[in-house]
């Protein structure tokens, strides 16, 4: 059976669109923000202009194993083509301390930007 690329979970906390998310411990129906040392299950999507999801509401997540690019939250400025890493507070940055995440297809001008990123399966 084929699985969908975007799945709904319940937000355990306020989750901005573009945020990397992980399962809540012992509850795979709920997601929370992923930190620099966490391997995310995917990224929260922009949906109908929604820029964030409140705790207790459904959040659409583009799964990490889905093909294609994804919109991510940046924590700093970086150039298109930069290798971005997992950063604290669900974000990505080229100077972060976390593991490699992917290649930035768009530049980021600073914290809160939402560049398109090609997540690379070999470095997840």
C-alpha positions as CSV (number, residue, x, y, z in Angstrom):
1,X,0.0,0.0,0.0
2,X,1.3,3.5,-0.9
3,X,1.5,6.0,2.0
4,X,0.6,9.6,1.5
5,X,3.3,12.3,1.5
6,X,1.4,14.5,3.9
7,X,-0.2,13.2,7.1
8,X,-2.2,14.9,9.8
9,X,-1.1,14.7,13.4
10,X,-2.2,16.6,16.5
11,X,0.1,19.5,17.6
12,X,1.3,19.0,21.1
13,X,2.4,22.7,21.3
14,X,2.2,25.7,18.9
15,X,3.9,24.6,15.7
16,X,4.9,27.1,13.0
17,X,4.7,26.1,9.3
18,X,8.1,25.0,8.1
19,X,9.1,23.6,11.5
20,X,10.8,20.3,11.8
21,X,8.7,18.0,14.0
22,X,9.1,14.7,15.9
23,X,6.7,12.4,17.7
24,X,5.8,13.0,21.3
25,X,7.2,10.2,23.4
26,X,4.9,7.2,23.5
27,X,2.3,9.0,21.4
28,X,2.8,8.7,17.6
29,X,-0.5,10.6,17.0
30,X,1.0,13.8,18.4
31,X,4.0,15.9,17.2
32,X,6.2,18.5,18.8
33,X,9.1,20.7,17.7
34,X,12.3,18.9,16.9
35,X,15.6,20.1,18.4
36,X,19.1,20.1,16.9
37,X,19.8,16.5,18.1
38,X,16.4,15.1,17.0
39,X,15.7,13.3,13.8
40,X,12.4,14.7,12.6
41,X,9.5,12.8,11.1
42,X,8.9,15.7,8.7
43,X,8.1,19.4,8.4
44,X,4.8,21.2,9.2
45,X,3.3,22.5,5.9
46,X,1.8,25.8,4.9
47,X,-1.9,25.0,4.5
48,X,-4.5,27.5,3.3
49,X,-2.3,30.4,4.3
50,X,-2.0,29.0,7.9
51,X,1.4,30.1,9.3
52,X,1.1,28.2,12.5
53,X,-0.9,25.5,14.3
54,X,-2.2,25.8,17.9
55,X,-1.7,23.1,20.5
56,X,-4.4,20.5,20.2
57,X,-5.2,21.2,16.6
58,X,-4.4,19.1,13.5
59,X,-1.1,19.9,11.7
60,X,-0.2,18.7,8.2
61,X,3.3,17.1,8.1
62,X,5.2,16.4,4.9
63,X,7.0,13.2,5.9
64,X,10.8,13.0,5.9
65,X,10.7,10.1,3.4
66,X,8.6,12.1,0.9
67,X,10.2,12.9,-2.4
68,X,10.8,16.5,-3.4
69,X,11.7,19.7,-1.5
70,X,10.2,21.2,1.6
71,X,9.8,24.6,3.1
72,X,11.9,24.9,6.3
73,X,12.3,27.6,9.0
74,X,15.7,29.2,9.0
75,X,17.5,30.4,12.1
76,X,20.0,32.5,10.3
77,X,21.2,33.8,7.0
78,X,22.7,31.5,4.4
79,X,23.2,31.3,0.6
80,X,21.4,29.1,-1.9
81,X,23.4,26.0,-2.3
82,X,24.5,25.9,1.3
83,X,24.4,22.6,3.3
84,X,22.0,23.3,6.1
85,X,22.1,21.5,9.4
86,X,19.5,20.7,12.1
87,X,19.3,23.6,14.5
88,X,17.6,24.1,17.9
89,X,13.9,25.1,18.0
90,X,12.8,23.2,14.9
91,X,14.9,25.2,12.4
92,X,17.8,24.8,10.0
93,X,21.0,26.8,9.4
94,X,24.3,26.3,7.7
95,X,26.2,27.1,10.9
96,X,24.1,25.0,13.3
97,X,25.6,22.3,15.6
98,X,23.2,19.5,14.5
99,X,23.6,16.9,11.8
100,X,23.4,17.7,8.1
101,X,19.8,18.1,6.9
102,X,19.9,19.1,3.2
103,X,20.8,21.6,0.6
104,X,19.2,25.1,0.5
105,X,17.6,25.8,-2.8
106,X,16.9,29.4,-1.8
107,X,18.9,31.9,0.3
108,X,17.8,32.9,3.8
109,X,18.2,36.5,5.0
110,X,17.8,35.6,8.6
111,X,15.8,34.0,11.5
112,X,12.3,33.2,10.5
113,X,12.8,33.0,6.7
114,X,11.2,30.0,5.0
115,X,13.6,28.8,2.2
116,X,13.0,25.8,0.1
117,X,15.3,22.9,1.1
118,X,16.1,19.6,-0.6
119,X,16.3,17.2,2.3
120,X,18.8,14.5,1.4
121,X,17.9,10.9,2.4
122,X,21.5,9.9,2.8
123,X,22.1,12.5,5.5
124,X,18.8,12.1,7.4
